[in-house]
Amino acid sequence: MCTGVNIKGVTTTAKTRRYHHGDLRNALVRAAAELAETGGPEAVTVRAAARRVGVTPTAAYRHFTNHDELLDAAQEQAQQTLFAAMGETLAGLPPDADAVARLSAIGRGYITFARREPGLFRTAFCNREPSGPEEWNAPSFVLLSSLLDEMVEAGFTDPARRADAEYAAWAAVHGMALLIVDGALRHLTPQQHEAAIDRTLEMVRHGLGTGPRAAALLAAREH
C-alpha cells in the first residue's frame, strides 16, 4: 500500500501497552505511530495496533474498519511529529530571526526528523490520495508557504519568482533527507553529512534570493 517517498515524539519501549480506560481510538493511533516509527507504513495494521494496546481486533475495528483508515490516522500523527521537529529548531533561534534564518531552521528540523524517526518519516509521506499538497503535507507545508511569503515582503525573493517555490525548496530538503534515510550517503563521515546538509540549505537560500535585498540579507547572514 505504501512506499517510501509534529508537537511531541511518540517513542515507547514497551511492546504491548495494556489499555484500561479512556479513548481507545487515540490509543490505537498512538500504537499505529509507534509501529510506523520502527517498521514504516507497512507495519501499521489494525491487528498489530490492537495487540499493542491489549485489546481484541474486534474492539479496534469499531474505530478503524480497515488498514487504510488506521494508516491515515498514523500519517496525520507523523505529520504532527514532523511539524514538532521543525518547531524545535525554530525555538533555538533568536526571537528576531528573519524569515531566511527560519526557513533554514525548518529545513534542518525536517532532516533531523527523518534521521531520528525514519519509520515515521516514511509514514508521513506514504502513498495515499490527498486532495492536494496542502492537505498532504499540512501543517509543515503551510509553514513553508508563510515563510516564503515573508521573504517576498522583505525583498529577499522576487514576487515574480514566488509561484510554486514551495515545491523547489521542499524537493531539495526532502531529497537530502531521503538520501540519508535510504543509506545512500552512508559512506560519508558525520562531519561530511553535516556539510552536505549545510550545502543543501545554502543552495535553497541562494536559489530563493532573487529579490532586490537578497544580496544584502545574505551578506549580513553569512559574514
N, C-alpha and C positions, 0 to 999 in steps of 0.2 A: 504493500500500500504506500509506504513512504520511503523516500530515498534521501540521501544527504543533500543537501543543496549542492524589569523585573523588579514591596520593594525589599525582599529578603530572599536568601537562598533557601533551599528546601532539603539540604543534605541530612541523611539519617544513617545510622549504622545498624539499626535493627532490621532483621529480615522479615519479621512479622510484627505488626503493631495491632494489638487487640483493641477492638472497637467496643466501647461500653455504652456510650450515650452521645447525644448531640446530633450534629448534622452529618449524616452518612455520606451525602453527596460530596461535601467538601473533603471528607476523609478519603474518599475514593480518588478525588482529583489530586490530592497531595500524594497518595500512593502511586498514582499514574506518573506524576512528575518524578518521583523517586526512581521508578522503574526506568523512565527515559534517561535519567541522569547517568545511569551506568550502562544501559543497553540500547539507548536510542529509541526512536519511534517504534521499531519493530518489537520491542519488549513490552509495549503497552497493550494489555488485553484486559477485558473485564474480569476474567477469572483470576488472572495474576494480581490485579488490584484488590479483588475481594479477599484473596488468600492473604495478602499483605496486611490488611486491616482486621482479619479474623472474622469475616462474615461469609455467609454462603453466597455462591454465584447468583442464586435466585434473588437474594436481597439486593445485590448490586445491580441486577438487571432491571429492578424497579426504577432506578435512576438513570441508567445508561443502557439503552436497548441493544447496542452493538458496539463493536470496536471503534468505529468512526466517531461516534458521539463522545466516547471517552478520550480518544486521541485529540479531538478538537479542544476539549477542556484542558488536556495536558499541554497542548500547544499554546493556549492562552496563558497558562501558568508560566511556561517557558519564556514567552514574550515579556511577561511582567518581571521575571528574573533578569532577563537581558536589560530591560529598562533600569532595573535597580543597579546593575553593574555600571551602566553609563552614569547613573546618578552618583555613584561612589567616586568616580574620577572627577566629576564636576564639583563635588563637595571639597575636593582638595585644592581648588583654585581660589585665588583672592576674590573677594566679593565684587570687585570692579573689573573682573576679567572680561575682555571683549569677546565678540561672537567668534572671532577666528580662533582664539585660545580655547573657547568652549567646544568648538567643532572638533578640534584635535583631541580634546579630552574625551568626548563621547566616542570618537573613533578608537581611542586606546581602551576605553571601557568595553567596547564591543569585542575587541580582540581578546581582552583579558577574560571576558565571559566565555568565549569559545575555548580558550586554553584551559580554563578552570572546570568547565562543565560541558565537555564535548557532546555528551548524550543529549543534554537539554538544548544545546546549540542546534543540533540536527533536528530535534523535535520542533524547535521554534520555526523552522523553515521546511517542514516536511510537506510532501506533495498533496495538497488539497485544492479545492476550487473556491477561492475567495472572490468577492465581488470586485476587488481591485487592490493595489499595493497598500493603500491607506488602511484598509481593513486587515490585510495580511500581516503587515509589519507595524501596526499601531501598538503601543504609543511611541516607539522609537522613531518611526517614520515621521510622525507629526513633529517630534522634537527636532529632527534633522531639517525639516522644511522651515520651521520657525527660525532656526539659526541662519539658514541661507537667506531668508527674507531680511534678517537683521544685517547681514553682510552687504546686501544691496543698499539698505538705508544708510549704512556707514560709509558707502563709497568704495568698499572693497571689491565688490562684484558688479560688473556692468549689468544693468537691468535687461539689456538685450540678450545676455548670456545666462539669464536666470532660469529660463524654462527647462524643466526636466533635469536640472543639475543634481537633484536628489539621486538619480539613477547612477550617474557617473561616480559621485562620492561614495555611494553605497557599494557599488561594484568593486571599487578599489579596496575598500576596507574589508568587505566580505570575502573577497578573493584572497587577501592575505590571511584572514582567519581560517579559511578553508584549507589553504596550503599547509598551515601549521597543524590543524586537526587531522588532516589526512596523512601527515608524516612526510610530506614532500620536502620539507626543509629540515629533516632530522639530522642531516649531515652538518648543519650549522652549529656553532658553539652558542651558548646562551648570549654572549655579547653580540654575536652576529645576528641572532634572532632579533635582539632589541634594535640593532642598527637597521635591519630590514623593515621593521615596523616603523621606526622613525622616518625612514626614507619614504615609505608609503604615505604617511600622514603629511610629510613635507610636499610631496607631489600633489596631493589633494589640495592643500593650501594654495600652492602656486598655480594650479590649474584653475582655481576659482578667483584668483587675483587679477581680474580683468577690468576693475573699476579705476577711477581717477586717483583714488587714495591708496590703492593696493601697495605700490612700491614703498610709500612712507610707512604704512602699517606693518609691512613685512620687515622692513629695515629696523623699525623700533622693536619688533619681537625678537629678531634673530641676531641683534648686536647688543 
